[in-house]
Structures are given as structure tokens and as C-alpha cells.
Amino acid sequence: MGRGLLIALLAAVVLGALAVSGNARTGEAGGTPAPAAFRLSDGSAGCAFDGSRIACAAVSGRGVVLELDGDSYPATSTVSWDESTPVLQRTESWWHGGFSCRVEGGIVCDRGNGSISVGAEGVGGASSG
């Protein structure tokens, strides 16, 4: 009885690991991250990650981009979101590689020596390098 239970438990762990690894998709082979997007719960701002940079914008349309090297600049393309875009809650954070984002009034994203922020009151970016 004990040996059968151990085998069943081991099989469940292995199958569970295979299921999770199959669902942890990337944008393409080789580990490139899949695109990700999130927004504030009130819909006043949202962000999109394309695998190499993150762009965030206020509902007014003004946006800012944070690059891998920490540089930031005004967004030249639209960042869009809707009701189906996941909400980044105050108690949560999002990260990939050196990028990390959190909610502090608006959305604040950091990468190395640079950061951007976006919310109902506007957008901004800074670099210390």
C-alpha cells in the first residue's frame, strides 16, 4: 500500500511538472518571453511588454517606453488595453528579467538604472546612467 501511494504521488508530481512546463509559453523557441500586458483597475493606465521593452500609457494616450538599457523616451505607437487586460493590483508586481513593475498610485516600472511611471496624472521617465 505505501509503495503504491509513493508511485502515484511521484507520477502526479511528474505529470504536474510536464503540464506546467507545457503551459509556460514563450513568444518563440529559444526562451523569448511571450508578450504581456496589464492595466490599473480603474483603466486610467496600462502597459505592454513585447519581449525586449515595456511601453506604458495613460488613458489620455500619452505614453512612455523603457528599454533594456534603462533608457526611456516618449512612445511613438499606441499602447492599448481593455476590460479583458489583466489588472495589476496594489499587492502584486510584474517582472521579467531586469524589468519590474508595481502599483504606486500609478504604474511604476524599473529596469536597471532607469524607470518610468504612468497614471491618470500623466507619464514620466528617468535614467541615472
ABEGO torsion letter per residue (X at the ends): XAAAAAAAAAAAAAAAAAAAAAABBBABBGGBBBBBBBBBAAGABBBBBAGABBBBBBAAGBBBBBBAAGBBBBBABBBBBBAABBBBBAABBBBBEABBBBBBGBBBBBBEABBBBBBAAEBBBBBAX
